[in-house]
């Protein structure tokens, strides 16, 4: 079995901008990049681009800026290779929608994070869990003059890439065999096996009593906002609105350690850790925004939630209640229709279809109803068109999209930042995959921010929707508390 390093030790070798992307729920690959050749970072109006030798500004909106930045780089698709072998990795914050739609700006922006950041990665480590193998991917620029001149120059470029790949293998072996890494793994394993987590009371994090935890939305204000949404629904403005609660506290552990625990506690299909110079994103997202594989597009909306049961019998009862609930089914079908329309805007005529309809997926603290929708990308469209058509996901705004986003801006007290934006990658060959940034920690200047919400409809019960929002955030807070517990044990401090 391939030994996997802990992320803390990996990041010791990394540049400020680095990433890990993986599926913790049946996924085959883990992708790791540590030294981007270029970085783009921007707002909805302009972007800063820099590399090792230069920097410049682009006066373009986000998706246009990223497309312009990526335009010089193309690579053929390698048959039977992992789905991502090099390109750009990063995130689009929720406010990127302002470059696509005109929306008011009323909520307070109190966390200083750019609207989007991407790194361009020519060197990727890829862990193949199915084959218990490590792949390294190295890209080398091949210019027209290189091709037109001598075959020896192409051979030299190939040999240099091969040498770099061997260096990457050596670097990986150095990391996983380090005494630091072995110590970290041993401490974590001992903590999991011991009764310390049970004794500390952290197996079931009580958010209501957590010290230092603050909420941007009080329960009373949230319930009043639910009533305002129901008023809008009764007037015919909207059918459903996603309303969210942001929670925050000071952090006593770093993003890498928290991610280690999150992938153990709540393995999810679209996980990732993005590190930047001044902040980090730690994500255990269950939801796909959009994926492109060759010309095939996929989106996988989630709508409908119940908490997990205390045992298998209660779990089944809650699952049956969820899938047979008339309100939940109607809400889910409405949002599936919204996503079908979004995908239809950039798909070839007649190719959009529902591939998997209303299945239950289970996570550590909640279960969801999920549907998968597919289409074939139209010949005159590209990956950036697909992102623009589906961003942000309708399941985390509501329907119809633009009006619900106006209401969200009116009622939520703080801007969403990265929350309900998207994290993912675009390969040099044009393929791409982006999650929806939910079940995600934003770490910035020593503070942690976790946001979660619920879909509000005409017959929603305000108190239950508030509780559901908090339940969805529990796995992230639990990972934070576990990481702090391990740190305190390492330092021989009381938790």
QUIDAGI-V991941 format. One record per pair of residues at least 24 apart in sequence whose ideal C-beta (glycine too) atoms are under 6 Angstrom apart, sorted by the first residue. I is the first residue (numbers start at 1). J is the second residue. Records with the same first field share a line. If there is no record, write none. Layout:
I = J  J
This chain:
1 = 132
2 = 132
3 = 176
5 = 175  176  181
6 = 181  184  185
7 = 256  259  260
8 = 184  256
9 = 175  178  180  181
10 = 175
11 = 256
16 = 277
17 = 119  276
18 = 275
19 = 89  274
20 = 273
21 = 272
22 = 271
23 = 269
24 = 263  267  268  271
25 = 267  268  269
28 = 129  130
29 = 82  126
30 = 127
31 = 84  124  126
32 = 125
33 = 121  124
36 = 119  120  121
37 = 120  122
38 = 120
39 = 119
40 = 69  118
41 = 114  117
42 = 116
43 = 115
44 = 98  99  115
61 = 99
62 = 96  99  116
63 = 384  388
67 = 384
73 = 428
74 = 428
75 = 428  429
77 = 429
82 = 126
84 = 425  427
85 = 137
86 = 121  122  124  137  139  428
87 = 425  426  427  428
88 = 118  120  426
89 = 119  121  425
90 = 117  118
91 = 418  421  423
92 = 116  421  422
93 = 417  418  421
94 = 392  416  420  421
97 = 392
100 = 388
101 = 402
103 = 405
104 = 409
106 = 409  410
107 = 409  412  414  415
108 = 414
109 = 415
110 = 414
111 = 417  444
113 = 279  417
117 = 276
136 = 165  168
138 = 164  165
191 = 486
200 = 495
202 = 481
205 = 474  477  478  481
207 = 470
212 = 249  250
213 = 247  249
214 = 248
215 = 245  247
216 = 246  413  414
217 = 245
219 = 466
222 = 466
223 = 462
225 = 411
226 = 456  462  465
229 = 456
230 = 458
233 = 458
237 = 403
238 = 403  404
239 = 334  399
240 = 398  399  455  457
241 = 398  404  407  456
242 = 396  397  398  453  455
243 = 453  456
244 = 451  453
245 = 469
246 = 414  451
247 = 450
248 = 447  449
249 = 448
250 = 447
251 = 446  448
252 = 484
253 = 483  484  487
255 = 280  282  443
257 = 483
258 = 282  479  480  483
261 = 479  482  483
262 = 479
265 = 364  475  478  479
266 = 363  364  475
270 = 435
272 = 423
279 = 444
280 = 443
281 = 418
282 = 441
283 = 423  440
284 = 439
285 = 435  436  438  439
286 = 363
287 = 436
289 = 390  393  422  434  436
290 = 386  390  434
291 = 433
292 = 383  386  431  432
293 = 431
295 = 376  377
297 = 375  377  386
298 = 374
299 = 339  343  373  390
300 = 372
301 = 335  339  371  395
302 = 368  370  395
303 = 331  332  335  395
304 = 328  332  369
305 = 366  368  468
306 = 367
307 = 366  471
308 = 365
319 = 360  367
331 = 455  457
332 = 369
334 = 399
335 = 394  395
336 = 371
338 = 394  399
339 = 373  394
340 = 373
342 = 389  390
343 = 373  375
345 = 389
346 = 378  381  385  386  389
347 = 375  376
348 = 376  378
351 = 375  376
364 = 475
365 = 471  474  475
366 = 472
383 = 426  430  432
392 = 420
393 = 436
396 = 420  436
418 = 442
419 = 451
441 = 476
450 = 476
